[in-house]
Amino acid sequence: MPRTRLCSCWGGQVLPLLLAYVCYLLLGATIFQLLEKQAEAQSRDQFQFEKLRFLENYTCLDQQAVEQFVQVIMEAWVKGVNPKGNSTNPSNWDFGSSFFFAGTVVTTIGYGNLAPSTEAGQVFCVFYALVGIPLNVVFLNHLGTGLHAHLTTLERWEDQPRRSQLLQTLGLALFLALGTLLVLIFPPMVFSHVEGWSFCEGFYFAFITLSTIGFGDYVVGTDPSKHYISVYRSLAAIWILLGLAWLALVLPLGPLLLHRCSQLWLLSRGLKERGAPETNGLPRPQKIPISA
């Protein structure tokens, strides 16, 4: 009997979901290949062309010496040292940058452009992440569930006058809109201005960061040709934490807002069809069972 239930569950729910998941991955792989492969080939050809032209201009160098120099550059880049500029470039491990790195560790963003290179730093990073990642998850989950519990303990929404229902729904929508503006719209504008990106690139960075994908192709505060304020990366780390907390709030609030809007629309439509009497210019509130 348990084996029959297991087979039924696998065939009825898990297998279709697995097929949809694999198909989604295949679709993404196909589209990314079509969009990016040609650009990668052009970049590779351009790099090889520039390297050959460099050897032609500096005949005292051979290809092996150039390849060794490129290897040195790649090793420096892996260790978080930007090869552009000179030794006066700001440190990647000042307090602001270290605070930024600590935030990317506990939030599992991990841009990949910076990592500890010492053995002691790597060991500490492991234990720091073992404690920090669960702590971050617990904090965000507690924040979201705490808000949802607070909403469910309020006076039942459907028992309130329709004017109050409408005002609460509008207030919730305004709260979500302002939060989205402060988290997903205004910061990309600031990043675009400071880093010299387009708004699209700034918004891309914000989304990739707050979704904890963290490719590392765009990272704030890494251009050696720019002079950043000392707390710039620390402010960016605080924005990341606030943005993740905001997303934890949006998860329960978004469906609740959509549910209440749909119920207000259905209520308004039902009252119009029945021609219900009005009091003080507003229809009488109708009792509709709605889960908080």
Buried (B, 14 or more C-beta within 10 A) or exposed (E): EEEEEEEEEEEEEEEEEEEEEEEEEEEEEEEEEEEEEEEEEEEEEEEEEEBEEEBEEEEEEEEEEBEEEEEEEEEEEEEBBBEEEEEEBBEBBEEBBBBBBBBBBBBBBBBBBBBBEEEEEEEEBEEBBEEBBEEBEEBBEEBBEEBBEEBEEEEEBBEBBBEEBBEBBEEBBEBBEEBEEBBBBEBBEBBBEBBEBEEEBBBBBBEBBBEBEBBBEBBBBBBBEEEBEEEBBBBBBBBBBBBBBBBBBBBBBEEBBEBBBEBBEEBEEEBEEEEEEEEEEEBEBBEEEBEB
